[in-house]
């Protein structure tokens, strides 16, 4: 898995990288077939101070691209919110792709039918 970090009007420090990697471990735990993660960290000149820091995360998974964006006054909390949104999307995707067919009842399995003379 490849993590690409872009920044705009912001210096990406080792602490920000470490925080982002720690939070992305949660996503890796739920879905291990992630090919690439793009993270864009921005500082905007928004009038509202609580929406200045922006974290945008996009994930490329086999066959799907997922995207989440979060705004907050603190960049670390914006990263947390974006990761939480992506985690919900991945769990929803996992639920959709999960096999919902019930397993075959043991009395109908081929091994149990072999003893019968039919």
VEXDREN-704821 format. One line per 2 residues: number of its first residue (from 1); for each residue x, y, z of N, C-alpha, C, O, CB. Coordinates in Angstrom, 3 decimals, decimal comma. Atoms other than C-alpha are relative to their C-alpha. Glycine has a CB too. Layout:
BEGIN
NUM) X Y Z X Y Z X Y Z X Y Z X Y Z ~ ...
***
This chain:
BEGIN
1) 0,841 -1,169 0,000 0,000 0,000 0,000 0,892 1,239 0,000 1,886 1,313 0,722 -0,960 -0,006 1,215 ~ -0,777 -1,224 0,160 1,290 3,422 -0,980 -0,815 1,166 0,542 -1,994 1,319 0,224 0,388 0,235 -1,493
3) 0,643 -1,193 -0,561 0,487 6,608 0,955 0,689 1,228 -0,601 1,903 1,389 -0,481 0,080 0,013 1,582 ~ -0,506 -1,229 0,610 0,898 9,923 -0,898 -0,637 1,175 0,740 -1,860 1,264 0,854 -0,315 0,054 -1,549
5) 0,488 -1,153 -0,760 0,621 13,148 1,101 0,321 1,271 -0,778 1,475 1,540 -1,112 0,636 0,046 1,428 ~ -0,136 -1,303 0,651 0,016 16,510 -0,614 -0,361 1,066 1,028 -1,196 0,834 1,902 -0,915 0,108 -1,284
7) 0,359 -1,087 -0,912 -0,086 19,810 1,225 -0,090 1,307 -0,778 0,577 1,495 -1,795 1,033 0,121 1,155 ~ 0,191 -1,301 0,627 -1,198 23,302 0,318 -0,006 1,048 1,110 -0,864 1,010 1,992 -1,330 0,047 -0,845
9) -0,167 -1,023 -1,036 -0,083 26,311 2,427 0,278 -0,627 1,362 -0,186 -0,134 2,390 -1,245 0,884 0,079 ~ -0,217 0,728 -1,238 1,172 23,867 5,025 1,292 -0,802 -0,107 1,585 -1,382 -1,152 -1,200 -0,927 0,315
11) -1,206 0,821 -0,081 4,421 22,216 6,056 -0,383 -1,304 0,690 -0,852 -1,295 1,828 1,161 0,743 0,772 ~ 0,341 1,311 -0,570 3,898 18,482 6,627 1,168 -0,440 0,876 2,258 -0,727 0,381 -0,303 -1,067 -1,128
13) -1,046 0,388 -0,948 5,870 17,606 9,741 -0,033 -1,499 0,238 -0,944 -2,194 -0,210 -0,164 0,754 1,331 ~ -0,054 1,425 -0,340 6,880 14,204 11,017 -1,145 -0,373 0,931 -1,650 -1,494 0,864 1,349 -0,351 0,654
15) 1,110 0,266 -0,910 4,210 14,476 13,718 -1,315 -0,166 -0,770 -2,126 -1,030 -0,437 -0,125 1,133 1,029 ~ 1,220 0,119 0,812 1,467 15,014 11,115 0,014 -1,320 -0,755 -1,007 -2,004 -0,824 -0,128 1,190 -0,992
17) -0,105 1,276 0,703 2,748 12,047 9,083 -0,258 -1,171 0,931 -0,960 -2,116 0,569 1,373 -0,141 -0,639 ~ 0,186 1,083 -0,971 2,870 9,854 12,182 -1,468 -0,110 0,409 -2,000 -1,213 0,526 0,884 0,230 1,244
19) 1,417 0,016 -0,380 -0,671 10,875 13,190 -0,858 -0,579 -1,124 -1,767 -1,371 -0,875 -0,479 1,422 0,353 ~ 0,747 0,512 1,149 -1,985 10,179 9,698 0,197 -1,505 -0,154 -0,768 -2,234 -0,386 0,432 0,722 -1,283
21) -0,262 1,439 0,112 -0,292 6,763 9,559 -0,673 -0,790 1,120 -1,181 -1,887 0,889 1,503 -0,262 0,017 ~ 0,665 0,685 -1,114 -1,635 5,847 13,011 -1,495 -0,128 -0,253 -2,086 -1,176 0,009 0,245 0,749 1,315
23) 1,440 0,037 0,262 -5,178 6,742 11,988 -0,336 -0,907 -1,181 -1,395 -1,534 -1,194 -0,523 1,409 -0,266 ~ 0,266 0,864 1,156 -4,895 4,894 8,666 0,163 -1,480 0,339 -0,295 -2,336 -0,418 0,927 0,367 -1,150
25) -0,101 1,397 -0,444 -3,988 1,705 10,569 -1,386 -0,578 0,276 -1,612 -1,771 0,075 0,884 -0,107 1,265 ~ 1,370 0,447 -0,245 -7,667 1,513 11,548 -0,651 -0,460 -1,297 -1,348 -1,475 -1,324 -0,830 1,124 0,642
27) 0,570 0,367 1,293 -8,659 1,430 7,892 0,667 -1,260 -0,529 -0,002 -2,134 -1,080 0,152 1,152 -1,009 ~ -0,715 1,190 0,467 -5,959 -1,120 7,061 -0,465 -1,242 0,740 -0,472 -2,338 0,180 1,508 0,178 0,174
29) 0,470 1,128 -0,788 -7,282 -3,320 9,851 -1,332 -0,533 -0,539 -1,567 -1,741 -0,530 -0,144 0,407 1,469 ~ 1,315 0,409 0,494 -10,787 -3,372 8,358 0,033 -0,510 -1,432 -0,783 -1,348 -1,816 -0,959 1,150 0,095
31) -0,040 0,374 1,407 -9,774 -3,754 4,730 1,449 -0,019 -0,442 2,069 1,040 -0,540 -0,841 0,975 -0,876 ~ -1,422 0,115 0,282 -6,349 -5,048 3,739 0,344 0,069 -1,484 1,523 -0,005 -1,829 0,510 -1,275 0,562
33) -0,252 -0,025 1,439 -6,720 -4,818 -0,065 0,064 1,423 -0,552 -0,420 1,688 -1,653 -1,077 -0,782 -0,726 ~ -0,133 -1,391 0,417 -5,932 -1,100 -0,277 1,247 0,136 -0,866 2,328 -0,319 -0,491 0,070 0,952 1,230
35) -1,115 -0,170 0,923 -3,730 -0,168 -3,214 0,739 1,310 0,279 1,964 1,319 0,396 -0,499 -0,033 -1,452 ~ -0,631 -1,308 -0,147 -3,103 3,555 -2,682 -0,902 0,927 0,799 -2,125 0,874 0,675 0,317 0,614 -1,377
37) 0,722 -1,020 -0,760 -4,118 6,351 -0,305 0,605 1,349 -0,342 1,817 1,536 -0,228 0,063 -0,274 1,543 ~ -0,429 -1,374 0,264 -3,924 10,021 -1,332 -0,570 0,893 1,096 -1,777 0,903 1,334 -0,466 0,484 -1,422
39) 0,418 -0,923 -1,048 -4,045 12,577 1,471 0,377 1,413 -0,412 1,530 1,683 -0,749 0,644 -0,369 1,366 ~ -0,255 -1,411 0,287 -4,391 16,301 0,799 -0,329 0,795 1,247 -1,457 0,759 1,739 -0,835 0,503 -1,226
41) 0,168 -0,819 -1,191 -3,909 18,627 3,741 0,094 1,458 -0,413 1,089 1,878 -1,003 1,062 -0,349 1,088 ~ 0,105 -1,376 0,479 -4,954 22,232 3,158 -0,274 0,968 1,138 -0,888 0,610 2,143 -1,095 0,111 -1,046
43) 0,373 -1,099 -0,872 -5,142 25,517 4,999 -0,646 1,052 -0,894 0,007 1,609 -1,777 1,246 0,580 0,794 ~ 0,750 -0,951 0,824 -7,809 27,786 3,509 -0,107 1,341 0,713 0,116 1,453 1,918 -1,406 -0,548 -0,328
45) 0,273 -1,321 -0,573 -8,535 31,449 4,013 -1,506 0,150 0,188 -2,110 1,107 -0,298 0,565 1,141 -0,912 ~ 1,443 -0,049 -0,235 -12,068 30,720 5,129 -0,304 1,068 1,053 0,504 1,323 1,946 -0,539 -1,394 0,452
47) 0,416 -1,006 -0,971 -13,939 33,398 7,037 -0,268 -0,635 1,366 0,038 -0,057 2,409 -1,252 0,735 -0,497 ~ 0,282 0,694 -1,250 -15,072 30,860 9,619 1,266 -0,708 0,455 1,805 -1,531 -0,285 -1,177 -1,009 -0,165
49) -1,250 0,589 -0,473 -12,080 29,856 11,716 -0,118 -1,494 0,239 0,889 -2,200 0,190 0,444 0,681 1,268 ~ 0,151 1,428 -0,268 -13,543 26,436 12,479 0,078 -0,849 -1,267 0,108 -2,077 -1,190 -1,315 -0,253 0,698
51) -0,075 0,742 1,258 -13,357 25,490 8,795 1,287 0,307 -0,774 1,319 0,147 -1,995 -1,214 0,323 -0,867 ~ -1,226 -0,376 0,709 -9,812 26,598 7,982 0,843 -1,200 -0,411 1,370 -1,230 -1,523 0,827 0,916 0,861
53) -0,841 1,161 0,273 -7,993 23,257 8,170 -0,848 -1,063 -0,713 -1,952 -1,383 -0,271 0,623 -0,569 1,324 ~ 0,740 0,989 0,790 -9,067 20,678 5,590 0,874 -1,223 -0,224 2,058 -1,119 -0,544 -0,459 0,598 -1,359
55) -0,673 1,270 0,300 -8,140 17,021 5,244 -0,868 -0,734 -1,019 -2,048 -0,982 -0,773 0,227 -0,876 1,309 ~ 0,687 0,749 1,049 -9,107 15,193 2,038 0,739 -1,321 -0,187 1,948 -1,332 -0,416 -0,063 0,815 -1,346
57) -0,588 1,326 0,160 -8,496 11,448 1,788 -0,718 -0,738 -1,115 -1,948 -0,768 -1,154 -0,071 -0,804 1,319 ~ 0,589 0,854 1,028 -9,050 9,271 -1,250 0,756 -1,318 0,003 1,983 -1,353 0,097 0,047 0,679 -1,416
59) -0,572 1,347 -0,061 -8,479 5,533 -1,290 -0,350 -0,723 -1,282 -1,489 -0,686 -1,747 -0,519 -0,790 1,244 ~ 0,213 0,834 1,180 -8,050 3,323 -4,313 0,054 -1,451 0,457 1,101 -1,956 0,863 1,071 0,291 -1,124
61) 0,136 1,408 -0,367 -9,281 -0,192 -3,564 -0,283 -0,757 -1,287 -0,690 -0,158 -2,283 -1,143 -0,228 1,077 ~ 0,272 0,801 1,192 -9,631 -3,026 -6,033 -1,415 0,255 -0,496 -2,381 -0,206 0,113 0,201 -1,497 0,292
63) 1,301 -0,231 0,621 -12,471 -1,823 -8,230 -0,754 1,208 0,508 -1,798 1,536 -0,057 -0,837 -1,179 0,187 ~ 0,739 -1,131 -0,560 -13,502 1,190 -6,137 0,947 1,124 0,369 2,123 0,894 0,652 -0,809 -0,433 1,227
65) -0,704 -1,167 -0,522 -12,374 4,699 -5,251 -0,915 0,640 1,039 -2,074 0,938 0,750 0,382 1,021 -1,150 ~ 0,768 -0,617 -1,082 -13,546 6,164 -1,937 0,619 1,349 0,344 1,834 1,519 0,242 -0,043 -0,924 1,253
67) -0,464 -1,352 -0,273 -13,291 9,825 -0,913 -0,688 0,534 1,249 -1,882 0,315 1,456 -0,263 0,926 -1,207 ~ 0,565 -0,661 -1,178 -13,775 11,726 2,346 0,721 1,331 0,199 1,913 1,466 -0,078 0,127 -0,904 1,277
69) -0,537 -1,335 -0,231 -13,273 15,359 3,260 -0,539 0,496 1,330 -1,712 0,294 1,646 -0,371 0,978 -1,162 ~ 0,430 -0,542 -1,288 -13,382 17,052 6,662 0,681 1,345 0,240 1,839 1,548 -0,122 0,321 -0,989 1,153
71) -0,498 -1,334 -0,349 -12,948 20,637 7,868 -0,043 0,142 1,516 -0,971 -0,334 2,170 -0,842 1,129 -0,696 ~ -0,002 -0,263 -1,436 -11,989 21,693 11,360 1,000 1,107 0,300 1,822 1,469 -0,542 0,342 -1,285 0,806
73) -0,937 -1,026 -0,428 -10,136 24,351 13,291 1,389 -0,594 0,222 2,397 0,074 -0,011 -0,500 0,678 1,279 ~ -1,258 0,699 -0,254 -7,436 21,805 14,216 0,219 -1,043 -1,095 -0,703 -1,789 -1,424 -0,004 -0,669 1,411
75) -0,286 0,922 1,100 -5,731 19,777 11,456 -0,093 -1,458 0,458 -0,576 -2,311 -0,287 1,391 0,281 -0,580 ~ 0,040 1,369 -0,502 -5,406 16,665 13,628 -1,436 -0,508 0,135 -1,720 -1,668 -0,163 0,714 -0,087 1,347
77) 1,414 0,391 -0,107 -9,150 16,634 14,318 -0,648 -0,126 -1,372 -1,559 -0,934 -1,553 -0,774 1,016 0,847 ~ 0,510 0,133 1,374 -9,850 17,164 10,605 0,431 -1,343 -0,580 -0,349 -2,000 -1,269 0,507 1,169 -0,899
79) -0,471 1,312 0,462 -7,700 14,094 9,840 -0,812 -1,112 0,647 -1,200 -2,072 -0,018 1,499 -0,184 0,315 ~ 0,789 1,009 -0,709 -9,558 12,105 12,501 -1,399 -0,130 -0,598 -1,896 -1,240 -0,790 -0,098 0,351 1,489
81) 1,355 0,034 0,555 -12,942 13,076 11,056 -0,021 -0,623 -1,394 -0,927 -1,391 -1,718 -0,585 1,412 -0,051 ~ -0,056 0,553 1,361 -11,913 12,229 7,474 0,235 -1,511 0,049 -0,374 -2,257 -0,718 1,118 0,691 -0,826
83) -0,254 1,440 -0,131 -10,557 8,829 8,540 -1,242 -0,715 0,500 -1,544 -1,824 0,059 1,180 -0,264 0,952 ~ 1,240 0,603 -0,508 -13,757 8,136 10,459 -1,037 -0,132 -1,118 -1,735 -1,143 -1,193 -0,574 0,844 1,163
85) 0,929 0,074 1,134 -15,831 8,929 7,350 0,398 -1,117 -0,960 -0,458 -1,858 -1,443 -0,047 1,345 -0,747 ~ -0,476 1,069 0,890 -13,661 6,622 5,224 -0,233 -1,372 0,608 -0,558 -2,325 -0,099 1,487 0,182 -0,310
87) 0,215 1,277 -0,669 -13,943 3,876 7,809 -1,452 -0,450 -0,144 -1,720 -1,629 -0,373 0,381 0,102 1,483 ~ 1,415 0,327 0,202 -17,740 4,034 7,597 -0,260 -0,472 -1,430 -1,006 -1,427 -1,650 -0,880 1,216 0,318
89) 0,184 0,391 1,399 -17,561 3,851 3,796 0,561 -1,392 -0,264 -0,043 -2,176 -0,997 0,668 1,017 -0,928 ~ -0,611 1,315 0,214 -15,241 0,833 3,909 -0,837 -1,092 0,638 -1,009 -2,161 0,053 1,425 -0,033 0,563
91) 0,857 1,004 -0,642 -17,462 -1,008 6,389 -1,277 -0,233 -0,818 -1,758 -1,361 -0,923 -0,363 0,443 1,438 ~ 1,189 0,129 0,846 -20,465 -0,295 4,150 0,323 -0,800 -1,266 -0,468 -1,644 -1,689 -0,550 1,395 -0,375
93) -0,443 0,731 1,182 -18,545 -1,561 1,104 0,223 -1,472 0,319 -0,142 -2,344 -0,469 1,281 0,618 -0,560 ~ -0,246 1,371 -0,418 -17,481 -4,678 2,987 -1,310 -0,753 0,206 -1,422 -1,931 -0,132 0,831 -0,023 1,281
95) 1,306 0,625 -0,235 -21,075 -5,368 3,981 -0,687 -0,323 -1,326 -1,338 -1,360 -1,457 -0,897 0,924 0,855 ~ 0,618 0,243 1,300 -22,232 -5,041 0,373 0,642 -1,160 -0,747 -0,043 -1,917 -1,435 0,075 1,244 -0,842
97) -0,696 1,046 0,746 -19,585 -7,383 -0,984 0,058 -1,321 0,757 0,538 -2,318 0,218 1,399 0,452 -0,334 ~ -0,036 1,213 -0,814 -19,964 -9,937 1,811 -0,992 -1,027 -0,547 -2,055 -0,668 -1,053 -0,317 0,325 1,481
99) 0,875 1,075 0,437 -21,472 -13,313 0,934 -1,081 -0,212 1,068 -0,775 -0,616 2,189 0,811 -1,316 -0,255 ~ 1,094 0,101 -0,955 -24,907 -13,354 2,610 -0,746 -1,326 -0,083 -1,765 -1,507 0,584 -0,960 1,129 -0,214
101) 0,671 1,285 0,101 -25,828 -16,889 1,617 0,273 -0,811 1,250 1,400 -0,864 1,743 0,455 -0,764 -1,255 ~ -0,168 0,810 -1,195 -26,418 -19,132 4,559 0,796 -1,251 -0,336 0,681 -1,782 -1,441 -1,365 -0,371 0,607
103) -0,741 1,230 0,271 -24,071 -22,092 4,898 -0,955 -1,190 -0,092 -2,054 -1,162 0,462 1,059 -0,245 1,095 ~ 0,813 1,192 0,190 -25,410 -25,508 3,915 -0,157 -0,728 1,321 0,816 -0,924 2,049 0,622 -0,927 -1,057
105) 0,278 0,716 -1,244 -27,056 -27,347 6,784 0,777 -1,320 0,006 0,890 -1,961 -1,038 -1,532 -0,257 0,166 ~ -0,836 1,209 -0,041 -24,909 -30,294 7,976 -0,700 -1,269 -0,477 -0,040 -2,149 -1,030 0,486 -0,216 1,392
107) 0,663 1,246 0,398 -27,574 -32,933 7,293 -0,140 -0,115 -1,522 -0,415 -1,197 -2,040 -1,380 -0,090 0,655 ~ 0,084 0,031 1,455 -27,607 -31,955 3,595 1,367 -0,050 -0,687 1,442 -0,041 -1,916 -0,757 1,202 -0,483
109) -1,328 0,046 0,600 -23,841 -32,104 3,086 0,253 -1,357 -0,629 -0,337 -2,359 -0,223 1,074 0,309 1,042 ~ -0,282 1,198 0,757 -22,438 -34,689 0,720 0,587 -1,132 0,848 0,316 -2,306 0,594 0,934 0,329 -1,111
111) -0,599 1,021 -0,861 -20,455 -36,491 3,429 -1,070 -0,772 0,787 -0,945 -1,983 0,968 1,001 0,650 0,971 ~ 1,046 0,671 -0,766 -23,595 -37,262 5,438 -0,925 -0,822 -0,883 -1,523 -1,797 -0,427 -0,807 1,015 0,774
113) 0,875 0,732 0,921 -25,514 -38,425 2,370 0,698 -1,247 -0,568 0,032 -2,106 -1,145 -0,447 0,924 -1,149 ~ -0,729 1,129 0,581 -22,783 -40,911 1,370 -0,366 -1,315 0,678 -0,311 -2,367 0,042 1,503 0,234 0,102
115) 0,341 1,227 -0,731 -23,867 -43,413 4,075 -1,371 -0,531 -0,350 -1,675 -1,686 -0,051 0,073 0,244 1,480 ~ 1,343 0,436 0,370 -27,417 -43,574 2,732 0,025 -0,790 -1,295 0,786 -0,479 -2,211 -0,934 1,198 -0,135
117) 0,124 0,781 1,233 -28,350 -46,164 0,137 -1,150 0,563 -0,801 -2,309 0,228 -0,556 -0,219 -1,515 0,297 ~ 1,045 -0,613 0,821 -30,237 -44,152 -2,421 -0,032 -0,600 -1,365 -0,852 -0,204 -2,194 0,199 1,488 -0,106
***
